[in-house]
């Protein structure tokens, strides 16, 4: 099972967020109480005061990691929301989104659409994409059923496939999504 990069990133951020928040809470709860002013009569020598650099406590580091990872979760969710918003605004339904982005073979179908900006037959597509003609046949039927390509009959009864206006609009949308 392969995860999309944004889903993998979200999972990593969530795991780091949960662990660092849990560690920070644990360190905050189990921290020894600060000595009261009344019991501290004479100044005491502390090892922390002797260090010259900036010393961070584990609690401080855990809190910063927690905040940063929760910001990462928010940014990843915002990106996913942006993709969903752009897709829904384009008037394509979720089935086309799954077909062209989520399902197995989506990258092959996108490459096929890009190749069909000029009319080609099945053999030319298979040769251009470097895939088996049976794979080309299956994907052509799927793309035709969604109205993303059209079939044209040329001289000699040869079937040529060309990108439909919806297919062109889909390629433009995918380009916008890859830029954002």
N, CA and C atoms as a LAMMPS dump frame, in Angstrom:
ITEM: TIMESTEP
0
ITEM: NUMBER OF ATOMS
540
ITEM: BOX BOUNDS ff ff ff
-5.0000000000000000e+02 5.0000000000000000e+02
-5.0000000000000000e+02 5.0000000000000000e+02
-5.0000000000000000e+02 5.0000000000000000e+02
ITEM: ATOMS id mol type element x y z
1 1 1 N 0.85 -1.184 0
2 1 2 C 0 0 0
3 1 3 C 0.891 1.242 0
4 2 1 N 0.741 2.088 -0.997
5 2 2 C 1.544 3.302 -1.033
6 2 3 C 0.65 4.489 -0.687
7 3 1 N 1.206 5.373 0.113
8 3 2 C 0.467 6.559 0.528
9 3 3 C 0.878 7.735 -0.343
10 4 1 N -0.053 8.631 -0.56
11 4 2 C 0.267 9.864 -1.259
12 4 3 C 1.193 10.681 -0.367
13 5 1 N 2.067 11.501 -0.947
14 5 2 C 3.013 12.273 -0.127
15 5 3 C 2.339 13.14 0.931
16 6 1 N 1.218 13.775 0.594
17 6 2 C 0.558 14.631 1.584
18 6 3 C -0.03 13.813 2.726
19 7 1 N -0.539 12.62 2.442
20 7 2 C -1.076 11.755 3.492
21 7 3 C 0.043 11.225 4.368
22 8 1 N 1.164 10.858 3.764
23 8 2 C 2.32 10.391 4.525
24 8 3 C 2.844 11.504 5.422
25 9 1 N 2.955 12.71 4.877
26 9 2 C 3.422 13.855 5.655
27 9 3 C 2.478 14.143 6.815
28 10 1 N 1.185 14.09 6.56
29 10 2 C 0.205 14.305 7.618
30 10 3 C 0.345 13.252 8.708
31 11 1 N 0.54 12.006 8.333
32 11 2 C 0.699 10.927 9.315
33 11 3 C 1.94 11.138 10.17
34 12 1 N 3.042 11.536 9.534
35 12 2 C 4.28 11.783 10.283
36 12 3 C 4.09 12.949 11.245
37 13 1 N 3.512 14.049 10.757
38 13 2 C 3.28 15.202 11.626
39 13 3 C 2.372 14.844 12.802
40 14 1 N 1.32 14.077 12.541
41 14 2 C 0.42 13.682 13.63
42 14 3 C 1.134 12.816 14.661
43 15 1 N 1.959 11.883 14.213
44 15 2 C 2.686 11.018 15.144
45 15 3 C 3.662 11.829 15.986
46 16 1 N 4.427 12.702 15.341
47 16 2 C 5.388 13.534 16.074
48 16 3 C 4.65 14.477 17.019
49 17 1 N 3.527 15.029 16.57
50 17 2 C 2.74 15.932 17.42
51 17 3 C 2.242 15.224 18.665
52 18 1 N 1.676 14.053 18.486
53 18 2 C 1.139 13.311 19.629
54 18 3 C 2.247 12.921 20.6
55 19 1 N 3.358 12.425 20.078
56 19 2 C 4.462 12.014 20.956
57 19 3 C 5.079 13.198 21.69
58 20 1 N 5.34 14.284 20.976
59 20 2 C 5.982 15.431 21.625
60 20 3 C 5.039 16.117 22.608
61 21 1 N 3.756 16.169 22.294
62 21 2 C 2.795 16.75 23.239
63 21 3 C 2.683 15.884 24.483
64 22 1 N 2.639 14.574 24.294
65 22 2 C 2.6 13.661 25.44
66 22 3 C 3.842 13.785 26.301
67 23 1 N 5.02 13.863 25.671
68 23 2 C 6.27 14.026 26.42
69 23 3 C 6.286 15.352 27.155
70 24 1 N 5.847 16.404 26.503
71 24 2 C 5.82 17.722 27.134
72 24 3 C 4.883 17.728 28.345
73 25 1 N 3.692 17.137 28.186
74 25 2 C 2.763 17.062 29.32
75 25 3 C 3.345 16.238 30.46
76 26 1 N 3.972 15.118 30.138
77 26 2 C 4.581 14.271 31.163
78 26 3 C 5.67 15.037 31.912
79 27 1 N 6.531 15.738 31.171
80 27 2 C 7.602 16.501 31.816
81 27 3 C 7.047 17.657 32.64
82 28 1 N 5.965 18.263 32.178
83 28 2 C 5.351 19.363 32.935
84 28 3 C 4.743 18.871 34.238
85 29 1 N 4.109 17.708 34.188
86 29 2 C 3.452 17.172 35.385
87 29 3 C 4.467 16.654 36.392
88 30 1 N 5.518 16.009 35.909
89 30 2 C 6.488 15.39 36.826
90 30 3 C 7.634 16.314 37.2
91 31 1 N 7.609 17.553 36.773
92 31 2 C 8.662 18.509 37.107
93 31 3 C 8.645 18.76 38.609
94 32 1 N 9.829 18.762 39.244
95 32 2 C 9.852 19.053 40.681
96 32 3 C 9.423 20.5 40.928
97 33 1 N 8.779 20.703 42.034
98 33 2 C 8.297 22.042 42.382
99 33 3 C 9.481 22.964 42.622
100 34 1 N 9.33 24.223 42.239
101 34 2 C 10.393 25.206 42.448
102 34 3 C 10.527 25.497 43.937
103 35 1 N 11.75 25.669 44.417
104 35 2 C 11.924 25.953 45.848
105 35 3 C 11.31 27.307 46.199
106 36 1 N 10.723 27.379 47.354
107 36 2 C 10.1 28.639 47.77
108 36 3 C 11.179 29.612 48.22
109 37 1 N 10.863 30.881 48.183
110 37 2 C 11.815 31.933 48.528
111 37 3 C 12.183 31.863 50.007
112 38 1 N 11.254 31.475 50.86
113 38 2 C 11.503 31.445 52.303
114 38 3 C 12.53 30.384 52.674
115 39 1 N 12.564 29.27 52.004
116 39 2 C 13.513 28.217 52.37
117 39 3 C 14.886 28.453 51.769
118 40 1 N 14.986 29.312 50.801
119 40 2 C 16.279 29.554 50.177
120 40 3 C 16.913 30.785 50.826
121 41 1 N 17.719 30.552 51.854
122 41 2 C 18.332 31.647 52.594
123 41 3 C 19.646 32.055 51.945
124 42 1 N 20.472 31.09 51.663
125 42 2 C 21.775 31.394 51.084
126 42 3 C 21.776 31 49.612
127 43 1 N 22.46 31.781 48.797
128 43 2 C 22.536 31.412 47.387
129 43 3 C 23.282 30.081 47.238
130 44 1 N 22.777 29.264 46.359
131 44 2 C 23.411 27.969 46.141
132 44 3 C 24.077 27.963 44.782
133 45 1 N 25.069 27.13 44.651
134 45 2 C 25.792 27 43.388
135 45 3 C 25.066 25.99 42.511
136 46 1 N 24.758 26.376 41.298
137 46 2 C 24.075 25.477 40.367
138 46 3 C 24.98 25.209 39.171
139 47 1 N 24.924 23.998 38.681
140 47 2 C 25.72 23.626 37.513
141 47 3 C 25.229 24.347 36.268
142 48 1 N 23.932 24.657 36.227
143 48 2 C 23.364 25.338 35.069
144 48 3 C 23.962 26.726 34.888
145 49 1 N 24.263 27.399 36.002
146 49 2 C 24.785 28.753 35.926
147 49 3 C 26.209 28.768 35.383
148 50 1 N 26.886 27.642 35.423
149 50 2 C 28.266 27.592 34.997
150 50 3 C 28.399 27.469 33.479
151 51 1 N 27.392 26.958 32.813
152 51 2 C 27.489 26.789 31.364
153 51 3 C 27.417 28.143 30.682
154 52 1 N 28.204 28.268 29.606
155 52 2 C 28.257 29.551 28.92
156 52 3 C 27.216 29.673 27.812
157 53 1 N 26.841 28.56 27.167
158 53 2 C 25.872 28.588 26.074
159 53 3 C 24.448 28.594 26.598
160 54 1 N 23.538 28.575 25.674
161 54 2 C 22.129 28.527 26.034
162 54 3 C 21.776 27.079 26.323
163 55 1 N 21.264 26.838 27.482
164 55 2 C 20.877 25.479 27.86
165 55 3 C 19.357 25.371 27.776
166 56 1 N 18.889 24.369 27.062
167 56 2 C 17.457 24.135 26.935
168 56 3 C 17.078 22.937 27.777
169 57 1 N 15.973 23.053 28.444
170 57 2 C 15.483 21.901 29.195
171 57 3 C 14.721 20.986 28.239
172 58 1 N 14.574 19.739 28.619
173 58 2 C 13.839 18.78 27.787
174 58 3 C 12.398 19.242 27.594
175 59 1 N 11.851 19.874 28.622
176 59 2 C 10.471 20.357 28.537
177 59 3 C 10.332 21.443 27.466
178 60 1 N 11.303 22.347 27.401
179 60 2 C 11.267 23.416 26.408
180 60 3 C 11.389 22.85 24.994
181 61 1 N 12.317 21.918 24.81
182 61 2 C 12.508 21.311 23.49
183 61 3 C 11.246 20.569 23.064
184 62 1 N 10.66 19.803 23.979
185 62 2 C 9.443 19.053 23.658
186 62 3 C 8.3 19.995 23.285
187 63 1 N 8.205 21.123 23.987
188 63 2 C 7.116 22.058 23.679
189 63 3 C 7.312 22.687 22.298
190 64 1 N 8.546 23.035 21.936
191 64 2 C 8.804 23.615 20.619
192 64 3 C 8.551 22.605 19.503
193 65 1 N 8.983 21.37 19.711
194 65 2 C 8.729 20.331 18.708
195 65 3 C 7.23 20.112 18.56
196 66 1 N 6.52 20.128 19.681
197 66 2 C 5.073 19.941 19.657
198 66 3 C 4.388 21.049 18.854
199 67 1 N 4.75 22.282 19.137
200 67 2 C 4.149 23.418 18.431
201 67 3 C 4.463 23.341 16.933
202 68 1 N 5.721 23.06 16.596
203 68 2 C 6.113 22.995 15.181
204 68 3 C 5.381 21.874 14.447
205 69 1 N 5.256 20.724 15.089
206 69 2 C 4.591 19.617 14.401
207 69 3 C 3.087 19.857 14.274
208 70 1 N 2.467 20.502 15.262
209 70 2 C 1.045 20.832 15.119
210 70 3 C 0.836 21.863 14.008
211 71 1 N 1.796 22.784 13.846
212 71 2 C 1.722 23.717 12.716
213 71 3 C 1.855 22.967 11.389
214 72 1 N 2.698 21.943 11.357
215 72 2 C 2.828 21.102 10.165
216 72 3 C 1.536 20.38 9.839
217 73 1 N 0.848 19.893 10.875
218 73 2 C -0.453 19.239 10.669
219 73 3 C -1.429 20.235 10.042
220 74 1 N -1.46 21.443 10.592
221 74 2 C -2.361 22.467 10.062
222 74 3 C -2.044 22.836 8.621
223 75 1 N -0.759 22.972 8.303
224 75 2 C -0.362 23.321 6.935
225 75 3 C -0.723 22.208 5.953
226 76 1 N -0.521 20.96 6.358
227 76 2 C -0.845 19.837 5.479
228 76 3 C -2.346 19.76 5.236
229 77 1 N -3.132 19.953 6.294
230 77 2 C -4.589 19.943 6.127
231 77 3 C -5.056 21.108 5.259
232 78 1 N -4.41 22.266 5.405
233 78 2 C -4.765 23.416 4.571
234 78 3 C -4.469 23.123 3.103
235 79 1 N -3.34 22.468 2.824
236 79 2 C -3.002 22.107 1.44
237 79 3 C -4.034 21.143 0.874
238 80 1 N -4.401 20.125 1.676
239 80 2 C -5.402 19.164 1.2
240 80 3 C -6.741 19.869 0.951
241 81 1 N -7.089 20.824 1.79
242 81 2 C -8.32 21.588 1.598
243 81 3 C -8.267 22.445 0.345
244 82 1 N -7.1 23.001 0.054
245 82 2 C -6.928 23.801 -1.155
246 82 3 C -7.118 22.937 -2.396
247 83 1 N -6.532 21.743 -2.382
248 83 2 C -6.692 20.823 -3.516
249 83 3 C -8.161 20.462 -3.698
250 84 1 N -8.838 20.148 -2.594
251 84 2 C -10.255 19.777 -2.667
252 84 3 C -11.091 20.948 -3.188
253 85 1 N -10.776 22.167 -2.739
254 85 2 C -11.516 23.353 -3.174
255 85 3 C -11.32 23.594 -4.673
256 86 1 N -10.074 23.519 -5.131
257 86 2 C -9.805 23.745 -6.553
258 86 3 C -10.479 22.676 -7.407
259 87 1 N -10.482 21.441 -6.92
260 87 2 C -11.086 20.354 -7.694
261 87 3 C -12.599 20.534 -7.785
262 88 1 N -13.234 20.867 -6.661
263 88 2 C -14.695 21.005 -6.673
264 88 3 C -15.124 22.219 -7.495
265 89 1 N -14.305 23.25 -7.527
266 89 2 C -14.609 24.437 -8.314
267 89 3 C -14.524 24.167 -9.81
268 90 1 N -13.791 23.137 -10.204
269 90 2 C -13.575 22.85 -11.618
270 90 3 C -14.746 22.116 -12.269
271 91 1 N -15.736 21.725 -11.488
272 91 2 C -16.936 21.038 -11.961
273 91 3 C -16.705 19.57 -12.333
274 92 1 N -15.561 19.006 -11.969
275 92 2 C -15.35 17.568 -12.142
276 92 3 C -15.829 16.878 -10.88
277 93 1 N -16.458 15.73 -11.04
278 93 2 C -16.942 15.033 -9.853
279 93 3 C -15.827 14.199 -9.217
280 94 1 N -16.134 13.65 -8.053
281 94 2 C -15.14 12.919 -7.274
282 94 3 C -14.672 11.655 -7.991
283 95 1 N -15.519 11.061 -8.817
284 95 2 C -15.125 9.854 -9.555
285 95 3 C -13.967 10.158 -10.507
286 96 1 N -13.987 11.315 -11.146
287 96 2 C -12.892 11.704 -12.037
288 96 3 C -11.632 11.977 -11.219
289 97 1 N -11.797 12.597 -10.055
290 97 2 C -10.652 12.843 -9.166
291 97 3 C -9.99 11.525 -8.783
292 98 1 N -10.803 10.558 -8.372
293 98 2 C -10.249 9.249 -8.001
294 98 3 C -9.562 8.6 -9.193
295 99 1 N -10.198 8.669 -10.361
296 99 2 C -9.648 8.047 -11.565
297 99 3 C -8.294 8.64 -11.939
298 100 1 N -8.175 9.948 -11.862
299 100 2 C -6.98 10.615 -12.362
300 100 3 C -5.932 10.905 -11.294
301 101 1 N -6.28 10.766 -10.019
302 101 2 C -5.321 11.106 -8.967
303 101 3 C -5.082 9.951 -8.007
304 102 1 N -6.133 9.3 -7.563
305 102 2 C -5.991 8.337 -6.478
306 102 3 C -5.838 6.883 -6.913
307 103 1 N -6.498 6.482 -7.975
308 103 2 C -6.518 5.065 -8.347
309 103 3 C -5.198 4.61 -8.964
310 104 1 N -5.001 3.283 -8.895
311 104 2 C -3.832 2.7 -9.528
312 104 3 C -3.918 2.947 -11.033
313 105 1 N -2.814 3.328 -11.641
314 105 2 C -2.791 3.623 -13.07
315 105 3 C -3.092 5.071 -13.396
316 106 1 N -3.275 5.909 -12.379
317 106 2 C -3.614 7.315 -12.618
318 106 3 C -2.506 8.033 -13.383
319 107 1 N -1.263 7.755 -13.046
320 107 2 C -0.161 8.44 -13.738
321 107 3 C -0.118 8.039 -15.214
322 108 1 N -0.435 6.789 -15.516
323 108 2 C -0.485 6.344 -16.915
324 108 3 C -1.586 7.081 -17.664
325 109 1 N -2.746 7.233 -17.037
326 109 2 C -3.855 7.935 -17.693
327 109 3 C -3.518 9.407 -17.92
328 110 1 N -2.83 10.031 -16.966
329 110 2 C -2.441 11.434 -17.143
330 110 3 C -1.432 11.554 -18.286
331 111 1 N -0.452 10.663 -18.329
332 111 2 C 0.52 10.671 -19.429
333 111 3 C -0.176 10.447 -20.77
334 112 1 N -1.18 9.585 -20.771
335 112 2 C -1.923 9.303 -21.998
336 112 3 C -2.666 10.556 -22.465
337 113 1 N -3.306 11.257 -21.54
338 113 2 C -4.006 12.492 -21.914
339 113 3 C -3.03 13.52 -22.471
340 114 1 N -1.869 13.645 -21.841
341 114 2 C -0.876 14.607 -22.337
342 114 3 C -0.396 14.238 -23.74
343 115 1 N -0.288 12.947 -24.005
344 115 2 C 0.152 12.494 -25.332
345 115 3 C -0.909 12.737 -26.392
346 116 1 N -2.169 12.774 -26.002
347 116 2 C -3.263 12.89 -26.967
348 116 3 C -3.598 14.327 -27.353
349 117 1 N -2.693 15.246 -27.114
350 117 2 C -2.938 16.604 -27.58
351 117 3 C -2.905 16.644 -29.107
352 118 1 N -2.27 15.638 -29.709
353 118 2 C -2.359 15.428 -31.159
354 118 3 C -2.933 14.029 -31.368
355 119 1 N -3.777 13.836 -32.384
356 119 2 C -4.437 12.54 -32.573
357 119 3 C -3.436 11.393 -32.755
358 120 1 N -3.732 10.276 -32.089
359 120 2 C -2.888 9.078 -32.18
360 120 3 C -3.773 7.846 -32.182
361 121 1 N -3.239 6.758 -32.775
362 121 2 C -3.94 5.483 -32.67
363 121 3 C -3.375 4.7 -31.478
364 122 1 N -3.923 3.529 -31.241
365 122 2 C -3.518 2.748 -30.063
366 122 3 C -2.052 2.334 -30.132
367 123 1 N -1.611 1.943 -31.308
368 123 2 C -0.219 1.527 -31.458
369 123 3 C 0.732 2.687 -31.167
370 124 1 N 0.423 3.869 -31.695
371 124 2 C 1.268 5.04 -31.459
372 124 3 C 1.307 5.391 -29.977
373 125 1 N 0.154 5.292 -29.318
374 125 2 C 0.115 5.563 -27.878
375 125 3 C 0.982 4.572 -27.106
376 126 1 N 0.858 3.294 -27.433
377 126 2 C 1.643 2.273 -26.734
378 126 3 C 3.133 2.514 -26.928
379 127 1 N 3.513 2.866 -28.139
380 127 2 C 4.924 3.113 -28.433
381 127 3 C 5.415 4.377 -27.733
382 128 1 N 4.628 5.444 -27.764
383 128 2 C 5.008 6.708 -27.133
384 128 3 C 5.159 6.557 -25.622
385 129 1 N 4.215 5.857 -25.006
386 129 2 C 4.218 5.716 -23.548
387 129 3 C 5.09 4.566 -23.065
388 130 1 N 5.465 3.68 -23.969
389 130 2 C 6.293 2.543 -23.578
390 130 3 C 5.549 1.528 -22.733
391 131 1 N 4.261 1.334 -23.048
392 131 2 C 3.451 0.367 -22.3
393 131 3 C 2.801 -0.617 -23.266
394 132 1 N 2.267 -1.676 -22.725
395 132 2 C 1.613 -2.727 -23.496
396 132 3 C 0.333 -2.197 -24.145
397 133 1 N 0.006 -2.685 -25.342
398 133 2 C -1.19 -2.192 -26.033
399 133 3 C -2.467 -2.564 -25.292
400 134 1 N -2.458 -3.669 -24.518
401 134 2 C -3.654 -4.031 -23.74
402 134 3 C -3.921 -2.997 -22.647
403 135 1 N -2.849 -2.492 -22.057
404 135 2 C -2.992 -1.425 -21.059
405 135 3 C -3.559 -0.175 -21.714
406 136 1 N -3.087 0.123 -22.911
407 136 2 C -3.606 1.27 -23.661
408 136 3 C -5.089 1.07 -23.937
409 137 1 N -5.482 -0.129 -24.375
410 137 2 C -6.896 -0.419 -24.648
411 137 3 C -7.775 -0.179 -23.426
412 138 1 N -7.356 -0.719 -22.291
413 138 2 C -8.158 -0.558 -21.061
414 138 3 C -8.301 0.908 -20.686
415 139 1 N -7.19 1.64 -20.726
416 139 2 C -7.238 3.043 -20.331
417 139 3 C -8.004 3.897 -21.327
418 140 1 N -7.943 3.565 -22.601
419 140 2 C -8.726 4.303 -23.599
420 140 3 C -10.213 4.141 -23.315
421 141 1 N -10.641 2.933 -23.042
422 141 2 C -12.061 2.696 -22.746
423 141 3 C -12.501 3.469 -21.505
424 142 1 N -11.663 3.488 -20.486
425 142 2 C -12.001 4.223 -19.257
426 142 3 C -12.077 5.719 -19.541
427 143 1 N -11.09 6.256 -20.237
428 143 2 C -11.078 7.691 -20.532
429 143 3 C -12.238 8.092 -21.441
430 144 1 N -12.6 7.229 -22.392
431 144 2 C -13.765 7.501 -23.244
432 144 3 C -15.052 7.505 -22.423
433 145 1 N -15.167 6.582 -21.474
434 145 2 C -16.399 6.515 -20.671
435 145 3 C -16.586 7.761 -19.807
436 146 1 N -15.498 8.429 -19.45
437 146 2 C -15.592 9.665 -18.669
438 146 3 C -15.619 10.906 -19.558
439 147 1 N -15.566 10.721 -20.869
440 147 2 C -15.644 11.846 -21.796
441 147 3 C -14.378 12.674 -21.875
442 148 1 N -13.241 12.1 -21.509
443 148 2 C -11.989 12.851 -21.513
444 148 3 C -11.257 12.756 -22.851
445 149 1 N -11.595 11.746 -23.658
446 149 2 C -11.051 11.631 -25.01
447 149 3 C -12.181 11.257 -25.962
448 150 1 N -11.975 11.545 -27.249
449 150 2 C -12.929 11.194 -28.297
450 150 3 C -12.237 10.302 -29.311
451 151 1 N -13.048 9.497 -29.976
452 151 2 C -12.548 8.624 -31.034
453 151 3 C -12.909 9.245 -32.37
454 152 1 N -11.934 9.293 -33.27
455 152 2 C -12.17 9.778 -34.627
456 152 3 C -11.794 8.659 -35.591
457 153 1 N -12.574 8.51 -36.634
458 153 2 C -12.252 7.517 -37.661
459 153 3 C -11.638 8.275 -38.828
460 154 1 N -10.427 7.875 -39.191
461 154 2 C -9.744 8.551 -40.298
462 154 3 C -9.827 7.685 -41.55
463 155 1 N -9.105 8.063 -42.565
464 155 2 C -9.09 7.31 -43.819
465 155 3 C -8.613 5.888 -43.558
466 156 1 N -9.234 4.947 -44.196
467 156 2 C -8.837 3.555 -44.034
468 156 3 C -9.372 2.936 -42.76
469 157 1 N -10.405 3.527 -42.185
470 157 2 C -11.047 2.985 -40.976
471 157 3 C -10.126 2.925 -39.755
472 158 1 N -9.063 3.719 -39.746
473 158 2 C -8.163 3.741 -38.59
474 158 3 C -8.771 4.615 -37.5
475 159 1 N -8.782 4.094 -36.287
476 159 2 C -9.328 4.849 -35.155
477 159 3 C -8.223 5.698 -34.531
478 160 1 N -8.484 6.982 -34.485
479 160 2 C -7.567 7.911 -33.829
480 160 3 C -8.252 8.448 -32.584
481 161 1 N -7.468 8.729 -31.583
482 161 2 C -8.003 9.252 -30.329
483 161 3 C -7.437 10.642 -30.118
484 162 1 N -8.315 11.525 -29.68
485 162 2 C -7.937 12.916 -29.478
486 162 3 C -8.515 13.394 -28.149
487 163 1 N -7.84 14.345 -27.567
488 163 2 C -8.245 14.915 -26.285
489 163 3 C -9.526 15.726 -26.45
490 164 1 N -10.491 15.514 -25.578
491 164 2 C -11.74 16.281 -25.617
492 164 3 C -11.531 17.599 -24.869
493 165 1 N -12.457 18.553 -25.02
494 165 2 C -12.346 19.797 -24.251
495 165 3 C -12.32 19.541 -22.735
496 166 1 N -13.1 18.558 -22.276
497 166 2 C -13.06 18.22 -20.845
498 166 3 C -11.689 17.681 -20.456
499 167 1 N -11.095 16.875 -21.319
500 167 2 C -9.757 16.348 -21.055
501 167 3 C -8.73 17.458 -20.981
502 168 1 N -8.854 18.451 -21.87
503 168 2 C -7.946 19.601 -21.847
504 168 3 C -8.122 20.393 -20.557
505 169 1 N -9.366 20.593 -20.152
506 169 2 C -9.643 21.308 -18.904
507 169 3 C -9.067 20.543 -17.712
508 170 1 N -9.162 19.222 -17.736
509 170 2 C -8.615 18.397 -16.665
510 170 3 C -7.093 18.521 -16.595
511 171 1 N -6.431 18.512 -17.746
512 171 2 C -4.973 18.679 -17.756
513 171 3 C -4.564 20.034 -17.194
514 172 1 N -5.318 21.08 -17.525
515 172 2 C -5.028 22.411 -16.986
516 172 3 C -5.198 22.43 -15.472
517 173 1 N -6.236 21.767 -14.972
518 173 2 C -6.462 21.695 -13.529
519 173 3 C -5.327 20.938 -12.84
520 174 1 N -4.918 19.821 -13.404
521 174 2 C -3.819 19.05 -12.817
522 174 3 C -2.526 19.858 -12.809
523 175 1 N -2.327 20.677 -13.83
524 175 2 C -1.145 21.545 -13.878
525 175 3 C -1.2 22.593 -12.764
526 176 1 N -2.375 23.191 -12.55
527 176 2 C -2.538 24.165 -11.463
528 176 3 C -2.274 23.528 -10.112
529 177 1 N -2.779 22.313 -9.929
530 177 2 C -2.584 21.621 -8.654
531 177 3 C -1.119 21.271 -8.422
532 178 1 N -0.406 20.941 -9.481
533 178 2 C 1.01 20.599 -9.305
534 178 3 C 1.85 21.841 -9.02
535 179 1 N 1.387 23.01 -9.449
536 179 2 C 2.103 24.257 -9.179
537 179 3 C 1.886 24.738 -7.755
538 180 1 N 0.729 24.436 -7.167
539 180 2 C 0.439 24.947 -5.818
540 180 3 C 1.013 24.071 -4.748
